[in-house]
C-alpha cells in the first residue's frame, strides 16, 4: 500500500510538471523571442541608380555621391557615376583639383577597385577627415588612401613634392 501511494505521488508530480510545461509553451509570445532586436548595425540600403553627373559645382557632386568627401585644393571639376564591383552596385567619384586628383568609391568594401595593381600600402603619419591615411609609391609619385566606414578614397598628387590642402564636402541631408 505504501509503495502504491509513492507511485501515485510520483505520477501526480510528473503530470503536474507536464501540465505547466504545456501551459508555458502555449503562452509563449513569439515576438519576445526575436533575435534581431539586438543587432548593432543594420545592412546598408542599396544604392539607387543615378545618371552620370559631370559638374564643377561641388554641392551637386556631394549630393550625387551621398557621402562626405575631401575636396581638393583648387577644385576644377568632378564626376559621379555608378559602377559594379563583384556584382554589387557602387558609386564612384572623381574630383580634379589644381594640386591633386581625388577618387572615391562607396561602399568601402569596393576599395580595391580604386587602388593601383601591385601597390603595397604602408601607414602614414597623416590623417584626413579624422581617418588615418596609408601611402604607397606608384607611377613615380606617392599616392595616399584612406577608408571611412562607408567609402574609400585615393588621393593622387599631381607633383610629389607639393603639398595639397583638402576641404571636407558633405551632402545636404
Rosetta blueprint (number, residue, H / E / L):
1 X L
2 X H
3 X H
4 X H
5 X H
6 X H
7 X H
8 X H
9 X H
10 X H
11 X H
12 X H
13 X H
14 X H
15 X H
16 X H
17 X H
18 X H
19 X H
20 X H
21 X H
22 X H
23 X H
24 X H
25 X H
26 X H
27 X H
28 X L
29 X L
30 X H
31 X H
32 X H
33 X H
34 X L
35 X L
36 X H
37 X H
38 X H
39 X L
40 X L
41 X L
42 X L
43 X L
44 X L
45 X L
46 X L
47 X L
48 X L
49 X L
50 X L
51 X L
52 X L
53 X E
54 X E
55 X E
56 X L
57 X L
58 X H
59 X H
60 X H
61 X H
62 X H
63 X H
64 X H
65 X H
66 X L
67 X L
68 X L
69 X E
70 X E
71 X E
72 X E
73 X L
74 X L
75 X L
76 X L
77 X E
78 X E
79 X E
80 X E
81 X E
82 X E
83 X E
84 X E
85 X E
86 X L
87 X L
88 X E
89 X E
90 X E
91 X E
92 X E
93 X E
94 X E
95 X E
96 X E
97 X L
98 X L
99 X L
100 X E
101 X E
102 X E
103 X E
104 X E
105 X E
106 X E
107 X L
108 X H
109 X H
110 X H
111 X H
112 X H
113 X H
114 X L
115 X L
116 X L
117 X L
118 X L
119 X L
120 X L
121 X L
122 X E
123 X E
124 X E
125 X E
126 X E
127 X E
128 X E
129 X L
130 X L
131 X E
132 X E
133 X E
134 X E
135 X E
136 X E
137 X E
138 X E
139 X L
140 X L
141 X E
142 X E
143 X E
144 X E
145 X E
146 X E
147 X E
148 X L
149 X L
150 X L
151 X L
152 X E
153 X E
154 X E
155 X E
156 X E
157 X E
158 X L
159 X L
160 X L
161 X L
162 X L
163 X L
164 X L
165 X L
166 X E
167 X E
168 X E
169 X E
170 X L
171 X L
172 X L
173 X L
